[in-house]
Amino acid sequence: MSETALDATLLSLLACPEDKGPLHLVRTDDGADVLYNPRLRRAYPIDNGIPVLLVDEAHTVDDAEHERLTDRLES
């Protein structure tokens, strides 16, 4: 990923604040890294290398973006 890539240990400890499940580090089409919850289709921003795990700061992903993000998870 980019310079905002998270340490693997930290990533394994982070959980979605909504469903408490795991999050996946994914790069979006605009080049930003996000923490993605494919179960709820919610993307949490990373601001200057710091995960912003606030429900109000996350955005809901539409079907097309969900497809692109999940394709990147599998590659």
C-alpha positions as CSV (number, residue, x, y, z in Angstrom):
1,M,0.0,0.0,0.0
2,S,1.2,3.6,0.5
3,E,3.0,5.4,3.2
4,T,-0.2,5.2,5.2
5,A,0.0,1.4,5.3
6,L,-0.7,0.0,8.7
7,D,1.5,-2.4,10.6
8,A,0.2,-6.0,10.2
9,T,0.0,-6.4,14.0
10,L,-2.0,-3.3,14.4
11,L,-4.3,-4.2,11.5
12,S,-5.0,-7.6,13.1
13,L,-6.1,-5.9,16.3
14,L,-8.5,-3.4,14.8
15,A,-12.2,-4.1,14.6
16,C,-15.2,-2.5,13.1
17,P,-16.9,-0.3,15.7
18,E,-20.3,-1.4,14.4
19,D,-20.1,-5.2,14.2
20,K,-16.8,-5.8,16.0
21,G,-15.6,-7.9,13.0
22,P,-12.3,-7.7,11.2
23,L,-11.4,-4.9,8.8
24,H,-9.4,-5.1,5.6
25,L,-6.8,-2.5,4.4
26,V,-7.8,-1.6,0.8
27,R,-6.8,1.1,-1.7
28,T,-9.7,2.9,-3.3
29,D,-9.9,4.2,-6.9
30,D,-8.6,7.6,-5.9
31,G,-5.5,6.1,-4.3
32,A,-6.5,6.5,-0.6
33,D,-6.2,3.6,1.8
34,V,-9.3,2.7,3.8
35,L,-10.2,0.1,6.3
36,Y,-13.1,-1.8,4.7
37,N,-15.9,-3.9,6.3
38,P,-17.4,-5.9,3.4
39,R,-20.1,-7.4,5.7
40,L,-21.6,-3.9,6.3
41,R,-20.2,-2.3,3.2
42,R,-18.6,0.5,5.2
43,A,-15.2,2.1,4.6
44,Y,-13.3,3.9,7.4
45,P,-10.8,6.5,6.4
46,I,-7.1,6.6,7.4
47,D,-6.0,10.1,8.1
48,N,-2.2,10.6,8.0
49,G,-1.6,7.0,8.9
50,I,-4.2,7.0,11.7
51,P,-7.3,4.9,11.4
52,V,-10.5,6.9,12.0
53,L,-12.8,4.3,13.4
54,L,-15.8,6.5,14.0
55,V,-19.1,5.4,12.6
56,D,-20.0,8.9,11.7
57,E,-16.7,9.3,9.6
58,A,-17.2,6.0,7.6
59,H,-19.0,6.0,4.3
60,T,-21.3,3.4,2.9
61,V,-20.1,1.7,-0.3
62,D,-22.4,1.2,-3.2
63,D,-22.6,-2.1,-5.2
64,A,-20.0,-1.1,-7.8
65,E,-17.5,0.2,-5.3
66,H,-18.1,-2.9,-3.1
67,E,-17.3,-5.1,-6.1
68,R,-14.0,-3.2,-6.8
69,L,-12.9,-3.3,-3.2
70,T,-13.7,-7.0,-2.7
71,D,-11.8,-7.8,-6.0
72,R,-8.8,-6.0,-4.5
73,L,-9.1,-8.1,-1.3
74,E,-8.8,-11.3,-3.3
75,S,-5.8,-10.2,-5.3
